[in-house]
Amino acid sequence: MKRFVALLLLAAFSVATLTACNTMEGLGKDVKKLGQKVEDKASS
């Protein structure tokens, strides 16, 4: 059951990621946003 839930979450995350990154511009924005979050956590 745990494996099924993990696979379901992975599939949902993959779909969300792929639909958010339709273009290279979108991918760039997503990577930039992720980098900013990591930078904010590192400076806190």
N, CA, C and O atoms as a printed pandas DataFrame, in Angstrom:
     atom_number atom_name residue_name chain_id  residue_number  x_coord  y_coord  z_coord
0              1         N          MET        A               1    0.825   -1.194    0.000
1              2        CA          MET        A               1    0.000    0.000    0.000
2              3         C          MET        A               1    0.869    1.257    0.000
3              4         O          MET        A               1    0.574    2.220   -0.708
4              5         N          LYS        A               2    1.950    1.245    0.803
5              6        CA          LYS        A               2    2.841    2.401    0.843
6              7         C          LYS        A               2    3.464    2.658   -0.529
7              8         O          LYS        A               2    3.632    3.803   -0.947
8              9         N          ARG        A               3    3.796    1.586   -1.207
9             10        CA          ARG        A               3    4.407    1.723   -2.535
10            11         C          ARG        A               3    3.417    2.349   -3.505
11            12         O          ARG        A               3    3.801    3.190   -4.317
12            13         N          PHE        A               4    2.152    1.954   -3.436
13            14        CA          PHE        A               4    1.118    2.504   -4.306
14            15         C          PHE        A               4    0.947    3.994   -4.062
15            16         O          PHE        A               4    0.841    4.769   -5.013
16            17         N          VAL        A               5    0.920    4.403   -2.797
17            18        CA          VAL        A               5    0.770    5.817   -2.455
18            19         C          VAL        A               5    1.979    6.605   -2.950
19            20         O          VAL        A               5    1.829    7.708   -3.476
20            21         N          ALA        A               6    3.175    6.046   -2.784
21            22        CA          ALA        A               6    4.384    6.713   -3.243
22            23         C          ALA        A               6    4.362    6.883   -4.762
23            24         O          ALA        A               6    4.719    7.944   -5.274
24            25         N          LEU        A               7    3.950    5.854   -5.472
25            26        CA          LEU        A               7    3.872    5.944   -6.931
26            27         C          LEU        A               7    2.811    6.946   -7.370
27            28         O          LEU        A               7    3.002    7.668   -8.349
28            29         N          LEU        A               8    1.708    6.991   -6.656
29            30        CA          LEU        A               8    0.651    7.946   -6.966
30            31         C          LEU        A               8    1.137    9.378   -6.764
31            32         O          LEU        A               8    0.876   10.246   -7.597
32            33         N          LEU        A               9    1.836    9.625   -5.673
33            34        CA          LEU        A               9    2.389   10.958   -5.426
34            35         C          LEU        A               9    3.436   11.330   -6.469
35            36         O          LEU        A               9    3.484   12.475   -6.921
36            37         N          LEU        A              10    4.259   10.388   -6.846
37            38        CA          LEU        A              10    5.274   10.633   -7.875
38            39         C          LEU        A              10    4.614   10.970   -9.209
39            40         O          LEU        A              10    5.057   11.879   -9.910
40            41         N          ALA        A              11    3.574   10.251   -9.554
41            42        CA          ALA        A              11    2.861   10.515  -10.805
42            43         C          ALA        A              11    2.208   11.893  -10.778
43            44         O          ALA        A              11    2.263   12.624  -11.768
44            45         N          ALA        A              12    1.599   12.249   -9.668
45            46        CA          ALA        A              12    0.963   13.564   -9.547
46            47         C          ALA        A              12    1.999   14.672   -9.644
47            48         O          ALA        A              12    1.765   15.683  -10.307
48            49         N          PHE        A              13    3.140   14.495   -8.993
49            50        CA          PHE        A              13    4.208   15.491   -9.053
50            51         C          PHE        A              13    4.740   15.617  -10.480
51            52         O          PHE        A              13    4.992   16.726  -10.953
52            53         N          SER        A              14    4.911   14.496  -11.161
53            54        CA          SER        A              14    5.420   14.515  -12.530
54            55         C          SER        A              14    4.463   15.242  -13.462
55            56         O          SER        A              14    4.895   16.051  -14.283
56            57         N          VAL        A              15    3.189   14.968  -13.347
57            58        CA          VAL        A              15    2.198   15.632  -14.194
58            59         C          VAL        A              15    2.190   17.127  -13.920
59            60         O          VAL        A              15    2.149   17.928  -14.853
60            61         N          ALA        A              16    2.228   17.508  -12.655
61            62        CA          ALA        A              16    2.231   18.931  -12.294
62            63         C          ALA        A              16    3.473   19.616  -12.849
63            64         O          ALA        A              16    3.394   20.738  -13.351
64            65         N          THR        A              17    4.611   18.951  -12.762
65            66        CA          THR        A              17    5.853   19.528  -13.253
66            67         C          THR        A              17    5.833   19.655  -14.770
67            68         O          THR        A              17    6.237   20.684  -15.313
68            69         N          LEU        A              18    5.373   18.634  -15.446
69            70        CA          LEU        A              18    5.374   18.664  -16.907
70            71         C          LEU        A              18    4.385   19.684  -17.461
71            72         O          LEU        A              18    4.666   20.321  -18.477
72            73         N          THR        A              19    3.254   19.847  -16.825
73            74        CA          THR        A              19    2.296   20.822  -17.320
74            75         C          THR        A              19    2.737   22.239  -16.999
75            76         O          THR        A              19    2.372   23.171  -17.714
76            77         N          ALA        A              20    3.511   22.421  -15.944
77            78        CA          ALA        A              20    3.997   23.756  -15.592
78            79         C          ALA        A              20    5.143   24.185  -16.502
79            80         O          ALA        A              20    5.403   25.380  -16.643
80            81         N          CYS        A              21    5.822   23.242  -17.111
81            82        CA          CYS        A              21    7.006   23.552  -17.906
82            83         C          CYS        A              21    6.772   23.237  -19.384
83            84         O          CYS        A              21    7.487   22.421  -19.966
84            85         N          ASN        A              22    5.786   23.873  -19.985
85            86        CA          ASN        A              22    5.492   23.611  -21.386
86            87         C          ASN        A              22    6.604   24.076  -22.306
87            88         O          ASN        A              22    6.851   23.457  -23.340
88            89         N          THR        A              23    7.268   25.142  -21.949
89            90        CA          THR        A              23    8.303   25.696  -22.812
90            91         C          THR        A              23    9.600   25.824  -22.040
91            92         O          THR        A              23    9.624   25.680  -20.818
92            93         N          MET        A              24   10.664   26.092  -22.747
93            94        CA          MET        A              24   11.954   26.303  -22.089
94            95         C          MET        A              24   11.899   27.561  -21.226
95            96         O          MET        A              24   12.560   27.626  -20.189
96            97         N          GLU        A              25   11.127   28.550  -21.637
97            98        CA          GLU        A              25   10.966   29.761  -20.831
98            99         C          GLU        A              25   10.314   29.414  -19.494
99           100         O          GLU        A              25   10.732   29.892  -18.440
100          101         N          GLY        A              26    9.298   28.586  -19.558
101          102        CA          GLY        A              26    8.628   28.148  -18.333
102          103         C          GLY        A              26    9.559   27.354  -17.445
103          104         O          GLY        A              26    9.543   27.504  -16.223
104          105         N          LEU        A              27   10.369   26.513  -18.056
105          106        CA          LEU        A              27   11.345   25.728  -17.294
106          107         C          LEU        A              27   12.345   26.653  -16.623
107          108         O          LEU        A              27   12.702   26.451  -15.463
108          109         N          GLY        A              28   12.796   27.666  -17.347
109          110        CA          GLY        A              28   13.739   28.623  -16.783
110          111         C          GLY        A              28   13.155   29.349  -15.581
111          112         O          GLY        A              28   13.838   29.548  -14.576
112          113         N          LYS        A              29   11.890   29.743  -15.686
113          114        CA          LYS        A              29   11.223   30.432  -14.574
114          115         C          LYS        A              29   11.111   29.511  -13.363
115          116         O          LYS        A              29   11.323   29.940  -12.229
116          117         N          ASP        A              30   10.778   28.247  -13.607
117          118        CA          ASP        A              30   10.646   27.288  -12.508
118          119         C          ASP        A              30   11.983   27.059  -11.818
119          120         O          ASP        A              30   12.046   26.996  -10.590
120          121         N          VAL        A              31   13.047   26.935  -12.595
121          122        CA          VAL        A              31   14.383   26.712  -12.024
122          123         C          VAL        A              31   14.818   27.949  -11.238
123          124         O          VAL        A              31   15.405   27.832  -10.163
124          125         N          LYS        A              32   14.530   29.115  -11.773
125          126        CA          LYS        A              32   14.881   30.358  -11.083
126          127         C          LYS        A              32   14.160   30.459   -9.743
127          128         O          LYS        A              32   14.756   30.830   -8.732
128          129         N          LYS        A              33   12.867   30.124   -9.749
129          130        CA          LYS        A              33   12.063   30.180   -8.526
130          131         C          LYS        A              33   12.608   29.183   -7.492
131          132         O          LYS        A              33   12.697   29.498   -6.306
132          133         N          LEU        A              34   12.963   27.998   -7.946
133          134        CA          LEU        A              34   13.530   26.989   -7.049
134          135         C          LEU        A              34   14.847   27.482   -6.462
135          136         O          LEU        A              34   15.099   27.318   -5.268
136          137         N          GLY        A              35   15.684   28.084   -7.295
137          138        CA          GLY        A              35   16.961   28.612   -6.828
138          139         C          GLY        A              35   16.773   29.692   -5.778
139          140         O          GLY        A              35   17.527   29.757   -4.807
140          141         N          GLN        A              36   15.771   30.539   -5.968
141          142        CA          GLN        A              36   15.498   31.595   -4.992
142          143         C          GLN        A              36   15.058   31.001   -3.658
143          144         O          GLN        A              36   15.455   31.490   -2.601
144          145         N          LYS        A              37   14.249   29.963   -3.701
145          146        CA          LYS        A              37   13.800   29.325   -2.464
146          147         C          LYS        A              37   14.974   28.698   -1.726
147          148         O          LYS        A              37   15.071   28.811   -0.504
148          149         N          VAL        A              38   15.864   28.041   -2.456
149          150        CA          VAL        A              38   17.038   27.428   -1.834
150          151         C          VAL        A              38   17.927   28.504   -1.231
151          152         O          VAL        A              38   18.446   28.350   -0.126
152          153         N          GLU        A              39   18.095   29.598   -1.971
153          154        CA          GLU        A              39   18.916   30.703   -1.473
154          155         C          GLU        A              39   18.324   31.320   -0.208
155          156         O          GLU        A              39   19.055   31.641    0.729
156          157         N          ASP        A              40   17.014   31.485   -0.181
157          158        CA          ASP        A              40   16.340   32.028    1.002
158          159         C          ASP        A              40   16.528   31.117    2.208
159          160         O          ASP        A              40   16.785   31.595    3.313
160          161         N          LYS        A              41   16.402   29.813    2.004
161          162        CA          LYS        A              41   16.580   28.861    3.114
162          163         C          LYS        A              41   18.013   28.879    3.619
163          164         O          LYS        A              41   18.258   28.770    4.820
164          165         N          ALA        A              42   18.973   29.019    2.682
165          166        CA          ALA        A              42   20.379   28.996    3.075
166          167         C          ALA        A              42   20.757   30.234    3.877
167          168         O          ALA        A              42   21.610   30.165    4.762
168          169         N          SER        A              43   20.124   31.370    3.572
169          170        CA          SER        A              43   20.472   32.613    4.269
170          171         C          SER        A              43   19.748   32.766    5.593
171          172         O          SER        A              43   20.097   33.638    6.389
172          173         N          SER        A              44   18.736   31.927    5.848
173          174        CA          SER        A              44   17.998   32.051    7.119
174          175         C          SER        A              44   18.685   31.326    8.250
175          176         O          SER        A              44   18.193   31.335    9.378
